[in-house]
Amino acid sequence: MSALALTAGAVSATTEASAVPAPAPTGNTLAGKTVFLDPGHQGSAAGHDMNAQVPDGRGGKKACQTSGATSVNGVGEHTVNWDIAQLVKAGLESQGARVVLSRVDDTGWGGCIDERAAAASRSGAAVAVSLHADSTTAGADDAKKGFHMIVPTLPVPDATVSRVQGGEGRKASEIMRDAFVKAGFPAANYAGVDNGLQTRPDIAAVNLTTVPAVFVEMGNLSNPQEAAALTAKDGQLKYAMAITDGILNYVRGVTTPTDPPAATGPLPDAAPAPTSSTPAPQSGSEQGLEIVIPFVQQLLATEDPAEVVQLLLGEGQDVSAQVLKAMLTIIYGLFDGDLPIG
C-alpha cells in the first residue's frame, strides 16, 4: 500500500459561514477571483423535504434535492463529490482564490438546487462548478464509461442566463472538457455525449445561474473501474487536478481548441505502474497541471513519507507544485493530517 493510501480521514470545509480559516495562499494566479464550488447532492435531508418542488429554470418544477447515486462499490455520490471538491478548493486557494462552497459538510443541509444556483449568482464568481458522478444502472455496467460536461439547451427563458451560459458558460465547459482529456480521462461513450459535452434542458444549476457555470459528470459510478477511481484517494487526486486545471485555464483566459483529440487511453486506475525514473514536472505554469501527472504517479508509488516530503520540497514554487502540495496536505493522513511542506 502506498503512503498516500494509508489514511484518508475526514476533511473540514471552509465557506463564508465557517469559522475555520482557509489555508494561506502561496501563489497569486487567482488573486482577487472567486470560484463557486457545488459538491452535488448531500448526505441526508437533515430535517428538510428533499421532494419539495422548486423552480427548474424552464417554467416547471423539480425535486429540491437528492442524495445522489451510489457506486457499485457502495460509496455515495454525495461523498465522492464532497471529497473531490475539498481537494479542488485547496488547490484553488493555494493560488489566492476565494472559494465559496454550496454546502459546509457532507452530513448537514446544503440547500435546494435553486438555492444553490442563487448562491452561485450572488457570489459573483468568475465561474461556478458543480461536481457530480453519473450512474447508468443499479448494477455493474462495464460498457459505459467516461466523463461529460452538461450544457443547457438554448435559449434559456431567463435572457441573462441564456447569454451567460451560451457564451462564457459554454467556453468554460469546453475548457474543462479539454482539461479532462489532457489528464487522460475518456469522454463518455453513452447518453448522446458528443466530444465530452451533453446538451440537456433539465439541469437547474445551469438554467438558473447568472455566472458562467460548468456542470461536471466526472465518470460513471456504475462502471467498476471508474467507481474504483472516483472513490480512492489517489484517483480522486487525479480528478481534482483535472478540475483545478480546467478552472485555472478558464479564469486565466486560456483559449480552448475547437476539436481536441479524443482520449483513448486506459481508465485512470489502470495506468502502468510508475517507476523511480519518472520525471518531476518542470517549471512553467502555463503548461497546465497535465505536466504533474507523471510526478503524481511517482508519489503514489512512494512508500516512505520522508521521501514524499523531499520530492515535494524539490518542486519549487511553480503553480503546478503549489496546487499539488495543497491537495496532498488535505488527503495525506500522516503527520496528524498535515505534511511539513509549508
Secondary structure, DSSP 8 states (H G I E B T S, - for coil): --GGGS---------TT-SS-----S--TTTT-EEEEEE-S-S--TTS-TT-EEE-SSS-EEES-----B-TTS-BHHHHHHHHHHHHHHHHHTTT-EEEES-SSSSS----HHHHHHHHHHHT-SEEEEEEEE-S-SS--SS---BEEEEE-S--SSHHHHHHIIIIIHHHHHHHHHHHHHTT--B--STT-BTTEEEES--HHHHS-SS-EEEEEEEETTSHHHHHHHHSHHHHHHHHHHHHHHHHHHHTT----SS-----S--GGG-----TT-----S-GGG-GGGGHHHHHHHHT---HHHHHHHHHTTTT-HHHHHHHHHHHHH--SGGG--S--
